[in-house]
Amino acid sequence: MASAPSSSVSAERYSRQAWSVLIASTLAFTVCFMVWMMFAVVGIPIKQMLDLNATEFGLLMAMPVLSGSLIRVPLGIWTDRFGGRIVMAVLLAVTIPAIWAISWATQYWQFLIIGLLLGLAGGTFSVGTPYVARWFPKERQGMAMGVFGAGNSGAAVNKFVAPVILVAFGWQAVPHVYAAIMLVALVVFWLMSHSDPRHLVPSNVKFTDQLKTLKDPRVLKYCQYYSIVFGGYVALALWMVQYYVGEYGLDIRVAALLAACFSLPGGVLRAIGGVLSDKYGAHSVTWWVMWVCWICLFLLSYPQTDFTIQTVTGSTTFHFGLNVYAFTAIMAVLGVAMAFGKASVFKYISDDYPGNIGAISGVVGLAGGLGGFVLPIMFGALLDWTGVRSSAFMLMYGVVWVSLIWMYFTEVRRTDLLTARDGQSSH
């Protein structure tokens, strides 16, 4: 929680620094997310080059998500201890050689290993979230974390930029350009960001002390929510380009553009989700998000189907299925819902754990990231097993059911969703 200086002059300066930190961190996170999602586009020519099946392709795309998720807990704790500025800068610098190295890989195992190193970029979320939150007062932390989280829109930026480079210069040029962009992001972040020693956890607080709150059962529930709204978002952002290519036979550039209709609102509108969570409470926003996701995934789950019925004049066949326009529209609505949900889950955290945002956001971010790692692999396995592309949405539909039931029994029965402002979750 931010503690603004006493004098008006220093308070004004502090406010300018807070906004500078928020802007710099959001730009850096946008670039990191763009890099993190790189295999969503360059993975398609790599799949063709290596002749990968759907499961192998899912694993390739998921490797950066794995390492980016596993490192989130220590990064969140290090941010509490050492400050977000230095941790973020080091993380950006470390990823640059890994990005460049992708262009040298020629074998599947090489892509997997480099993907793990590349995935460190995804850990920046657990650095930036507590870093920016502590620069703002409690009543504005939802907004601040929402604006920072809008860097998820880097997934959409990747879908705009990578296909153009890929078609013009070949897929190997994409990591070269992205490494240069990351270097620029590092310089800009360092010049615009600031440090405040008051935001650090006192040095006498032990590592184990910071982790004690992870025994709280509420954290497990928030992990489940986030595995849908973030893990599902990451998984679908990775999966959608090849889904459009396979299901509708589109060119990779058109497929990436349409896939961005999901990724872009799923990232940019997170800031609005943060504002709504500040105003109406994390619980109300999350509940309605889950219902919208449930409806969208139900519609997306239905495969392309032909019905043949016998009539008095003979057989008549009806086709039922979403065309590319209806599919894209529903995906856009799903992206908006997930954007709001990502912000509302972290509003829960800032409400319930104001003094330990780094460690808690790290473990919840880990759960969300692991969802983004497991789901693409399961999407591929289901596709290889059933041959039905919409099985990916069937899986996610079932996962959303779990959260709705859990949320109903632990929160909804005790809360008036229409009138109450639940700044904190029901306990």
N, C-alpha and C positions, 0 to 999 in steps of 0.2 A: 504494500500500500504506500502511495506516495506521501511524502511529508514535505510540503512546500516551504521554502524559506519564509522568514517573518516579514522582512521589509518589502515594500511594494516594488522597489527597483529590482531586488534580487528575485522576487516572485515572478516578475515579468520575464526576466532572463531565464529563470527555471522553466517557465512555460514555453518559451521559444526553443529551449533545448529539448523539452519533452516532445514537441512536434517534430523537431529535426531528427530525433532518435526514431520516432515512429515512421517517418517517411523513409529514412535510410534503411531501417530494418525491413520494411515492407518491400522496398525495391530489391534488396539482397535476397529476401525469401522468394520473391517472384522468380528471380533468375535461378535460384536453387531448385525450385519446384519444376521449372522448365527443363533443367538438366536431369532431375530425378525421373521425369516422364519421357526421357529421350527415346527409350526402346519402344514406346508406343508407335513411333513412326519408323525409325531406322531398323527396328526389329523385323519389319515386314520384308525388306530385301535380304536381311540376314537369314531369316527363315527360309527363303527361297534358295539362297546360296548354300546353306547347310542341310537343306531338305528335312526340316524339323516337323514333327507331328504337333498336334495342338497342345498336348501336355508339355512337351519340351519347349514350345514357344511360350506357354504360360510361365514356366520356370524361368526362362530367360528374362522376361519382363519383370518378374517378381523379385529377382535377386537384389536390385538396388533398394527395393522396398524393405527387404529383410534387414540389411545392415543399417539402413536409415532408421528402422524401428528399434532394433536392439540397442543402439547407442543413445536413444532418447533419454532413458533414465539417468545414466551418468552425466549426460550433457545438462539436463535440468538441474541436477545437484551441483555440478561445477559452476553453473550460472549463478546459483544462490551463493556459492562460496567465493568465486573469483570475479564475477560481474559479466554481464552479457556482451560487452563490447569486445573484450579480449578473446572470449571463447568463440564468438561468432567470426571474428577476423581469422583466427587460426583455422577454423573449420572451412571457411571459404578458400583459404590458401592451400589446404591439404587436398582439396578435390580437383584442383586445376590439372595436375599431372595425370590423374586418373581419367579425366575427360579426354585429354589428348590421346591417351594410350589406346582408346577404343579403336581408333583408325588402324592400329597395327595388328589387331587380333585377326586370326584366320581360322581358329578352331573353336568348337563349342565350349570346351572347358575354359579357354582363355576369356571368352565373353562373360562366362559366369563369374570368374574371379575378379575381372575388372569391374563387372557390375556391382560386386560387393563393395569395392572401393568407391565407385561412383555414388553409391547409395548414401555415403556419409553426408551428402548435400541435403538429404531429407531430414537429417537430425537437427537442422537449424530451427525447426519449428519449436522444439523444446528449449532452445536458447532464447529465441525472440519473444515467446509468449510471456515468461516472467520478466524479461528485460523491459519490454514496453509497458507492461501492466503497472510496474512499480513507479513509473514516471507520472501516473495519473491517479486522481482520487478514486475511491472505491466506486462512487456512483457513475464514473466514466470508464471504468476498466473494461466493461463489456464492449463499449465502443472501440476502445484502443485495441483490444485483442481481436475484435472483429475486423478492423481495418488491417491489422498486421496479417491476420489469417486470409485476407483477400489475396494475398500472394499465391494462394492455391491456383489463381488464374494463370499462373505460369504453365499449367497443364494445357490451357487453351493457346497461350502464346507459342508453345512448342508445336502445336498443330497448325499454326499459321506459318511459322518460320521454317521448321524442318522440312516439310514437303517441297517448298520452293528451292531450298539449297540442294536437297536430294535429287530432284529432277534436273536441275541446272548443272550440278557439279559432281553428282554421285554421293552415295551415303557416307563415304569416308570424310567428306568435307564438313559434315555436320558437327562432329566432335571438335574439329579445328576451330570452327566459328564459335562454338559454345564455350570452349576454353578461353578464347579471347574475351567473350562477354563476361565470363566469371571473373577474369582479372580486372576488368573495368569496374564490375560490381564491388569487388574487394576495395579498390582505391576509393570509390565514392562513399562506401559505407564508413571507412576509417576517417575520412575527412568530415563527414556529417554527424557522426555519432559522438556521444559523450558518456562519461562515467560519473556515478555518484556513490561514494563509499557508504552512505546511509542505506543503500539498497541491498547491501551484502548481509548474509546471515552471519551473526557474530562468530568470531574464530573459535570460541569455546564450545560451539555446537558441534557435536560429533556426527560423523557420517551415519552411524546407526540411529542417532536421535532423529535425523531427518527422515529416515525410512520408517520410523515407528507408526506414523499415521497411515502407512500403506496397509496396515492390518484392518483398517476401518472398512466394514462391508459396503459402505456407500461407494467406495472407490471401485470395487468390482462392478457395481451397477453402471457407473459412469463409463467404465471400460467397454461394457456391452453396448451401450448407446453409441459410443464413439467408433466402435468397430463397424457400425453400419454407416453412419453419416460421413465418416472420414475413410475408413477402410473400404467401404463400398464405393465411395467416390473415386478413390485411387484405382481400385480394381477396374471399374468401368471406364475410367479415363484411359487406362492402358489398353483395354479390350476393344473399345468401340471402333477404332479405325479399321482393324482387320474384320470386325463384325460387319461393317458397312460394305467392305470389299467382297466378303464372302456371301452375305445374305442378299445384297442388292446389286452386286456386280459393278460397283462404282470405281472410278479412277482414284488412286490414292490421294490426290490433291482434293478432289470433291469429298471423298470419305473423311479426310482430316478436317475439312471445313465444317461438315455437318456434325462431326463428333465434337467440335468446339462449341456447338450450340448447347451441349451438356456441360462441358468443362468450364466455359467462361462464366455463366451465371453461378455455377457451383463454386466458383472462387470469388468473383467480384462482390456478389451479394452477401457474402459472409459479414461484411461490415454492417449491413442493414440488420442482419440477424443479431448482431451484438447490441445495436440500439434497441431493437424490440425486446431483447432479453433484459436490458436495463430497465425498460419501461414496464413490461408485463411479467417479468420473472422467468427464470430458466425453465421451470417446470411446465408452465403453460405452453411456451414455444416448442419445447421438445415433444410434448404430447401430440400437438397438432402436426408437427413434422413427421412423426412416426405414422400417423394415419394417412397423410398424403403419400408417403413412400409406399405404404401398403397398397393403396389404390393403384398407383402408377405401376408397381411391380406386378400386380395382378393382371393388368392389361398387357404389359410387355411380355408376360410369361407365355401367352397363348401362341403356339407355333402356326406357321402357314398351313392351313388345313383345307382339304377338298371334301365336301359332303356329297355323297351320291344317294338319292332317294328314288324309290319307285313310284311313279305316278300312273294315272290311267292311260297316258300316252307314251309311257316308257320311262327310261332312266333320265333323271335331271341332276346335274352336278352344280353345287354352289361352292364358291371359294370364299374362305374367311381368313383374314389376316391383316396385319397392319401394313399399309404402304409406307414408303420412305418418308412421306411428309407427316403422317400421323405418328409414326415411330419417333421422328425427330422432335415433334411437339411435346410428346409425353416425356421424352428424355430431358427436354429443357425444363419442364415442370419438376421432374425428379431432381435435377441439378439445383434448382432454386430451393427446394425443400431441404436438401442435404447441406446447402450453404447456411441456411438458418440454423439447422441442427448442430453444425460444427461450432457455431458461435455460442449457442445456448448451453451446450455441454460444458464449455470452458467458463461460462458464467456461473454454473454450479460450483466449479472449482474455486473461482475467485471469491465466491460468497462463503463457502464452507472452510476454505484453507488459505486465508489471506497471508499468513506468515510462512507458508510452505508451498507456494505456487509452483516453484521450480520442480521439486521432487514429485508432487502429485501430477502436474501436467506432463512430466516425463513418463510416468507409468501409464497414464491414460493415453498419451500419444503412442506409447509402445503398443498398447492393445489395438489402437486404431491402425497403426502401421502393420502389425502382424495380420490384421484382417485384410489389408491391402496386399500382403504377401501370399496368404493362403488362398484367397478367392480366385486370382487369375489361374493358379495351378488347378484348382477344382473346376473352374470354368473349362479349361482345356481337357481335363480328365472326363468330365461329363460329356463334352462334345465328342471326344474319341469313343466313348462308351455308347451314347445314345444316338449320335448323329444329328441331334436337335440343337440348333444354335441358341434358341430361347431358353434352354435348360439353365443358362447362367442366371436368368431372371427368376426362374423357378426356385433356385437355391437361395437367392437373396430374399425372395418373398417369405420363405420359411424362417430365415434369420430375423426378419422384421417382426414376425409373429411372436418370437421369443421375447423381444424387447417390449412389445405392447402388453403381453401378459404380465411380465415382470413389473412393468411400470404401473399397471393397473392395481396389482395387489400391494405394492409398496408405497404408492403415492396417490393415485387418482381417487381412491375411495375416501381419502382424508382431505381433499382439496376441492374448492369451488373454482373450476377452471375459467369460468366466464367473468367472475367479479374479483377474485382474490389476486392480489399482487404478491407472488411468492418469491421474495428476494432470496430465500433460502429454500432448499429442498425439504420435503417432509421427511422426518426422521423416524 
